[in-house]
């Protein structure tokens, strides 16, 4: 393992003023997104949609540092025969790959899940590296509810995340470690804070046990927010303050950067929260975004599967990417959203 190289890639992924585009929706997820805009989820439509994003010159060159791909996409070629992965590289962004194989029910823990995909991961990583991927992503899903999360679910998911991260670094690939505490449910911000703290502490304990070099990884956590169904939603400043406090308590300064997931927040909420955190300043790591839906909902709607709407889709994508890029520097302002509209 060449740690200097891994650290260089990790730092490039969290370049201030840029962030990560999560375009790694599974076939099932992208079908749901396409259903919502009345587009059939065929291989060709999925390719055309992603090609539209990767060819958004301004967004990709100026605001996107890296792109997480799904297995189908990393092997696909654009309409003109250029590999999609090459479009990303030409824009100066780093291609990466989602390597987990989704979740399964966790035995003895009703309602809880464990992420699978460690079998044969070493061979898969080798192929992805040859194809040009320089980082990977693995998502663990932790729910909050009656008597959950259990220590069992936290432990097995943290263990799998650390095993995945070690395999990545051995393959000269930067792991994005994503332990997501879901914001579904009616729990308040305190409950989210407490569950996330347990999850992060266990995850870093496992990463150390498995000798993962913290300088060569990126953390992709949730923010400290109340559940979607909670009657009392926290203010932007409270979310920012609590999230930063939580991360300072749990995340070692050796980690180069933290790229948040949006986790079901609205586009503007996700941007406002990230901006408020960066305004707090004086942080040991860089804070950026690794958004999927919060970057893509607007371009998907504008595009709606029509070739004549590609430019409109690209404009919508560029706008969201620019807003989040400003948030990575604490320079976003809700007035900029209205101006664009």
Phi and psi in degrees as a GROMACS rama.xvg file:
@    title "Ramachandran Plot"
@    xaxis  label "Phi"
@    yaxis  label "Psi"
@TYPE xy
-100.609  98.3227  UNK-2
-67.3139  -33.703  UNK-3
-58.5434  -43.9423  UNK-4
-67.3921  -44.0874  UNK-5
-59.6864  -43.1409  UNK-6
-64.3236  -36.8576  UNK-7
-63.9927  -44.0787  UNK-8
-64.7424  -45.4397  UNK-9
-59.7621  -44.3437  UNK-10
-65.4107  -38.1099  UNK-11
-64.5374  -32.9981  UNK-12
-68.3754  -26.1174  UNK-13
-112.961  32.9106  UNK-14
-56.6251  128.499  UNK-15
-56.6207  135.431  UNK-16
89.4719  2.41256  UNK-17
-138.297  164.87  UNK-18
-154.752  -176.732  UNK-19
-102.237  130.933  UNK-20
-90.4893  119.024  UNK-21
-90.5881  96.7653  UNK-22
-111.431  39.2718  UNK-23
-110.438  29.2771  UNK-24
-59.5258  135.714  UNK-25
-67.4227  166.586  UNK-26
-55.9148  -39.0359  UNK-27
-66.0853  -42.6867  UNK-28
-68.2414  -44.1256  UNK-29
-68.9286  -28.7435  UNK-30
-62.2575  -43.0105  UNK-31
-60.4287  -43.8599  UNK-32
-63.1237  -42.2377  UNK-33
-69.8959  -38.1771  UNK-34
-56.1186  -40.179  UNK-35
-64.6207  -25.785  UNK-36
-108.431  9.47571  UNK-37
70.701  35.8961  UNK-38
-117.496  135.374  UNK-39
-72.9077  137.024  UNK-40
-87.4012  78.3139  UNK-41
-98.9981  163.849  UNK-42
-58.5809  -40.1091  UNK-43
-65.5771  -43.8553  UNK-44
-65.1197  -38.985  UNK-45
-63.657  -41.145  UNK-46
-64.7434  -46.9768  UNK-47
-59.9978  -40.2589  UNK-48
-63.9571  -48.3801  UNK-49
-69.5425  -34.4298  UNK-50
-61.6031  -39.0692  UNK-51
-57.2539  -44.2136  UNK-52
-65.7577  -48.0094  UNK-53
-69.3946  -20.7937  UNK-54
-93.6896  4.91954  UNK-55
-74.1991  86.0862  UNK-56
-52.5003  -50.7644  UNK-57
-62.8975  -48.3092  UNK-58
-60.058  -50.5371  UNK-59
-67.3228  -42.1032  UNK-60
-71.8748  -37.7216  UNK-61
-100.234  -31.8895  UNK-62
-120.694  -11.2847  UNK-63
-112.185  122.943  UNK-64
-91.5089  -28.0523  UNK-65
-159.456  157.392  UNK-66
-132.091  127.171  UNK-67
-89.2727  125.611  UNK-68
-107.887  160.016  UNK-69
-95.3497  156.806  UNK-70
-52.2819  -43.5109  UNK-71
-57.3789  -44.01  UNK-72
-69.7931  -35.1184  UNK-73
-66.1931  -23.2105  UNK-74
-98.2863  -3.91639  UNK-75
-83.8828  151.929  UNK-76
-107.511  150.305  UNK-77
-69.0412  173.697  UNK-78
-54.3734  -37.484  UNK-79
-87.0461  7.61939  UNK-80
94.4309  -6.47464  UNK-81
-74.0759  129.694  UNK-82
-57.1732  136.428  UNK-83
-57.8471  -35.6053  UNK-84
-61.4532  -30.9591  UNK-85
-71.2407  -35.2346  UNK-86
-59.9279  -39.0663  UNK-87
-66.1932  -46.1251  UNK-88
-62.8456  -40.5341  UNK-89
-62.9067  -28.7872  UNK-90
-81.2252  -2.6547  UNK-91
84.4459  13.31  UNK-92
-100.723  161.98  UNK-93
-99.9178  125.209  UNK-94
-81.5591  141.686  UNK-95
-139.391  176.117  UNK-96
-140.553  137.807  UNK-97
-80.2605  124.628  UNK-98
-112.686  -10.5531  UNK-99
-72.4875  158.509  UNK-100
-111.683  35.7543  UNK-101
83.2542  -168.425  UNK-102
-116.598  158.129  UNK-103
-131.302  159.609  UNK-104
-62.2369  138.957  UNK-105
-88.2689  118.982  UNK-106
-56.0975  141.204  UNK-107
71.4488  0.887895  UNK-108
-127.583  82.6944  UNK-109
-53.2031  131.144  UNK-110
81.8199  -1.95322  UNK-111
-108.536  156.387  UNK-112
-124.02  155.749  UNK-113
-129.507  140.936  UNK-114
-83.3152  137.873  UNK-115
-117.135  166.574  UNK-116
131.138  10.6668  UNK-117
-75.8428  -28.9488  UNK-118
-61.4662  132.933  UNK-119
63.1788  11.1022  UNK-120
-62.3602  -37.6365  UNK-121
-57.1841  -44.5139  UNK-122
-67.3197  -40.3902  UNK-123
-63.5912  -40.8935  UNK-124
-61.6886  -37.7963  UNK-125
-60.4969  -44.456  UNK-126
-65.5523  -41.7844  UNK-127
-65.282  -38.0742  UNK-128
-63.6863  -43.7888  UNK-129
-61.2046  -33.3842  UNK-130
-75.7795  -17.9917  UNK-131
122.286  -1.69828  UNK-132
-71.7575  134.505  UNK-133
-117.282  -2.36724  UNK-134
-148.995  165.613  UNK-135
-137.433  171.477  UNK-136
-140.52  140.998  UNK-137
-137.211  127.513  UNK-138
-111.856  126.31  UNK-139
-102.865  142.358  UNK-140
-116.749  118.385  UNK-141
-118.105  123.373  UNK-142
-98.6128  153.336  UNK-143
-112.106  129.767  UNK-144
-169.259  -159.371  UNK-145
-63.3687  115.619  UNK-146
59.8441  16.217  UNK-147
-127.838  149.484  UNK-148
-79.1544  145.095  UNK-149
-84.5188  159.943  UNK-150
-61.5688  -31.3898  UNK-151
-59.6911  -50.769  UNK-152
-63.8849  -40.5973  UNK-153
-63.9907  -43.6809  UNK-154
-65.534  -50.5588  UNK-155
-65.3885  -35.7298  UNK-156
-71.8431  -38.3131  UNK-157
-65.9702  -40.0435  UNK-158
-62.0815  -45.4142  UNK-159
-65.0744  -40.9476  UNK-160
-59.1592  -42.2561  UNK-161
-70.3701  -38.7235  UNK-162
-63.2623  -44.0401  UNK-163
-59.3143  -45.4813  UNK-164
-63.0639  -40.6214  UNK-165
-65.0817  -42.3861  UNK-166
-62.4605  -39.6577  UNK-167
-60.81  -51.053  UNK-168
-63.4565  -34.6153  UNK-169
-64.0917  -27.9166  UNK-170
-94.0554  10.4597  UNK-171
63.6947  38.6068  UNK-172
-123.691  133.512  UNK-173
-76.7039  123.49  UNK-174
-85.2213  132.383  UNK-175
-91.2805  119.255  UNK-176
-97.5715  113.715  UNK-177
-119.889  90.2523  UNK-178
-93.5634  104.978  UNK-179
-99.6726  115.439  UNK-180
-87.5786  116.509  UNK-181
-67.512  148.222  UNK-182
-99.2655  14.423  UNK-183
-72.1614  158.969  UNK-184
100.671  -179.577  UNK-185
-114.047  19.4849  UNK-186
-71.4877  153.693  UNK-187
-89.9101  179.122  UNK-188
-63.8368  -31.9849  UNK-189
-62.887  -41.687  UNK-190
-66.6455  -39.7917  UNK-191
-63.8563  -43.7112  UNK-192
-58.5688  -48.2424  UNK-193
-64.459  -45.0839  UNK-194
-65.7925  -42.435  UNK-195
-65.5724  -37.5139  UNK-196
-61.6651  -44.261  UNK-197
-61.634  -42.6055  UNK-198
-66.4434  -46.1862  UNK-199
-66.3692  -42.1832  UNK-200
-60.8801  -43.9455  UNK-201
-67.1745  -39.5873  UNK-202
-62.0635  -46.4457  UNK-203
-70.0763  -30.9318  UNK-204
-61.6472  -46.2298  UNK-205
-66.0888  -38.9723  UNK-206
-60.2548  -39.8875  UNK-207
-67.945  -43.9976  UNK-208
-56.9582  -38.5458  UNK-209
-95.1948  15.999  UNK-210
58.9352  34.4591  UNK-211
-75.5092  131.77  UNK-212
-78.5661  112.132  UNK-213
-62.8315  -26.9907  UNK-214
-69.7529  -14.1653  UNK-215
-114.531  33.8742  UNK-216
-141.549  167.369  UNK-217
-126.894  139.855  UNK-218
-97.8951  134.6  UNK-219
-121.786  86.8654  UNK-220
-100.37  171.941  UNK-221
-82.3679  166.103  UNK-222
-90.2652  164.81  UNK-223
-82.1505  100.903  UNK-224
-134.933  158.154  UNK-225
-74.2587  155.671  UNK-226
-62.9409  154.69  UNK-227
-56.6343  -32.0073  UNK-228
-93.8406  4.27298  UNK-229
-74.0565  134.334  UNK-230
-70.7761  -22.806  UNK-231
-110.494  101.658  UNK-232
-90.525  139.156  UNK-233
-76.5  152.555  UNK-234
-72.9343  165.403  UNK-235
-56.4113  -45.9912  UNK-236
-65.9673  -35.6713  UNK-237
-68.2234  -42.9822  UNK-238
-58.4556  -44.3864  UNK-239
-64.2278  -47.1487  UNK-240
-64.5798  -45.8131  UNK-241
-67.564  -40.4113  UNK-242
-64.6023  -45.0918  UNK-243
-63.664  -41.1811  UNK-244
-61.8671  -43.636  UNK-245
-61.1349  -46.9904  UNK-246
-66.2407  -39.2446  UNK-247
-62.9728  -32.2784  UNK-248
-75.9931  -24.4816  UNK-249
-118.1  -25.9043  UNK-250
-105.137  116.911  UNK-251
-59.994  148.27  UNK-252
-66.8458  -15.8458  UNK-253
-67.0485  -23.2286  UNK-254
-68.1424  125.035  UNK-255
-65.3109  -34.9942  UNK-256
-163.37  160.646  UNK-257
-123.377  121.291  UNK-258
-114.909  106.768  UNK-259
-70.1709  148.353  UNK-260
-88.2526  156.446  UNK-261
-89.4146  -29.0608  UNK-262
58.7873  30.775  UNK-263
95.8345  2.09693  UNK-264
-71.801  157.173  UNK-265
-70.1429  161.571  UNK-266
-50.4565  -51.9534  UNK-267
-70.3673  -36.3981  UNK-268
-59.9259  -47.504  UNK-269
-59.941  -38.7184  UNK-270
-69.8486  -45.9654  UNK-271
-61.6776  -41.6869  UNK-272
-64.2942  -44.833  UNK-273
-63.1259  -42.058  UNK-274
-60.932  -46.5875  UNK-275
-63.0583  -35.356  UNK-276
-66.9763  -41.9548  UNK-277
-70.6603  -23.3603  UNK-278
-71.5979  -25.8469  UNK-279
-60.5156  -39.8945  UNK-280
68.741  178.191  UNK-281
55.4172  50.5253  UNK-282
-105.492  147.269  UNK-283
-74.2775  -16.5538  UNK-284
-132.325  162.896  UNK-285
-80.5494  141.198  UNK-286
-112.872  123.062  UNK-287
-139.258  -164.86  UNK-288
-116.103  150.051  UNK-289
-136.395  71.6774  UNK-290
-96.0913  144.241  UNK-291
-106.012  -82.7808  UNK-292
-58.8274  -38.5028  UNK-293
-69.2953  -13.703  UNK-294
-101.481  -24.403  UNK-295
-106.644  -18.0584  UNK-296
-57.3823  -45.304  UNK-297
-65.3692  -49.9526  UNK-298
-62.8144  -33.9057  UNK-299
-61.184  -45.217  UNK-300
-65.4514  -43.3567  UNK-301
-65.1165  -36.591  UNK-302
-75.5686  -50.7162  UNK-303
48.5397  31.1805  UNK-304
77.7354  8.54121  UNK-305
-107.834  131.213  UNK-306
-58.3172  -34.9308  UNK-307
-71.6757  -10.433  UNK-308
-100.122  6.35577  UNK-309
-57.8602  -45.5106  UNK-310
-61.9779  -39.9835  UNK-311
-65.4991  -40.4777  UNK-312
-62.2838  -41.198  UNK-313
-67.8979  -36.8073  UNK-314
-63.1442  -43.2148  UNK-315
-64.2946  -39.1892  UNK-316
-66.9113  -44.5015  UNK-317
-60.421  -41.6144  UNK-318
-61.4241  -49.0876  UNK-319
-64.2147  -40.3423  UNK-320
-63.7861  -39.7207  UNK-321
-67.5039  -42.2427  UNK-322
-59.5669  -44.3279  UNK-323
-71.3064  -32.6864  UNK-324
-62.6879  -40.8964  UNK-325
-63.7256  -38.1598  UNK-326
-63.6488  -29.1464  UNK-327
-68.4355  -15.9467  UNK-328
-111.345  4.0762  UNK-329
69.4281  31.1448  UNK-330
-118.282  11.4378  UNK-331
-80.0263  154.938  UNK-332
-149.537  132.516  UNK-333
-59.2205  -23.2823  UNK-334
-60.27  -30.1479  UNK-335
-67.0732  -30.0449  UNK-336
-66.9893  -44.5858  UNK-337
-66.5631  -39.1849  UNK-338
-57.0142  -46.4597  UNK-339
-64.7565  -38.9299  UNK-340
